[in-house]
Amino acid sequence: MVNSVIAGLTSGGVYALLGLCVVLTYRLVAVVNFTMAAVGAMGAFVMVSLTDAGVSAWLALPVGVAAGAALSAALGAVLVRWFGGHGQNTKAAVSVALYVALMAVGLRLFGSTTTGAHSFPRPFDAPVFSAGSVVVPQSALVSLAFAVLITAGVGLVLHRTRVGLRLQALSEQPSTAQVVGIAAPRLALVVWVVIGAVTTLVILLVAPRLGGDFSTLGKLINTALAVAMLGAFRSLPLTLAGGLVLGCLEGLSAAVEAVQQYQGVVPFLVIVVLLWWRSRHEVWDTAHSR
């Protein structure tokens, strides 16, 4: 059982990173970014396509990250320019439509689960230590350290710097932010660029372990949304903890033979349970307010 939990923690850091990207996009530009994993997968496959063609991985890496950032900026520009004044439901619907389009294009360009698996570079694949039969690779510690750094760093930036205050004003009162001289559209595009670059790096980190096909990597948005819901789409520390919890749950489910084949359902179960729990509280609050 302990070995299963440790095995789950090796995935938990990556899940936390993906959840943090969803929460940050929602908090800073008020969009539930369904396209995030597909954008990161696009950038990752740009890089691996270059390495397959003989380009050095260290030269292909910045090109792939730049491609993910540019694609994210393009999608962000669509939402900012044409849907900036719309509500969150409309923006979410547009984001879902863009996700479907990206998945279709990605599968066309890079192949499906059976035809499009690529061999991604493994710079952090060396083992750090072993716990029973579980070998913990460097990538697990790198992803966990990256997640902690983002959680702490973004918290400091948002509350201790002028840029952070402007970002909070952008997310809470975008029209008022523009009136007082904050370049809201430009600042929003910067958020989209950073999220695209970070997501590409995260996808590159996890791709070697998940099989390296576009479909699997693009569908990581399901896990990212489950983690973001554990953090209530607001709290960065809770999102970090949620990623680790979800990783542990998957590790435990992999250890039980009866449910092992249903391991991929765990994120959906988390989403359903959280939606039920929150609706239960809303019904309770409504009943007691009468």
Secondary structure, 3 states (H helix, E strand, C coil): CHHHHHHHHHHHHHHHHHHHHHHHHHHHHCCCCCCHHHHHHHHHHHHHHHHHCCCCHHHHHHHHHHHHHHHHHHHHHHHHHHHCCCCHHHHHHHHHHHHHHHHHHHHHHHCCCCCCCCCCCCCCCCEEEEECCEEEEHHHHHHHHHHHHHHHHHHHHHHHCHHHHHHHHHHHCHHHHHHCCCCHHHHHHHHHHHHHHHHHHHHHHHHHHHCCCHHHHHCCHHHHHHHHHHCCCCCHHHHHHHHHHHHHHHHHHHHCCCCHHHHHHHHHHHHHHHHHHHHHHHHHHHHHHC
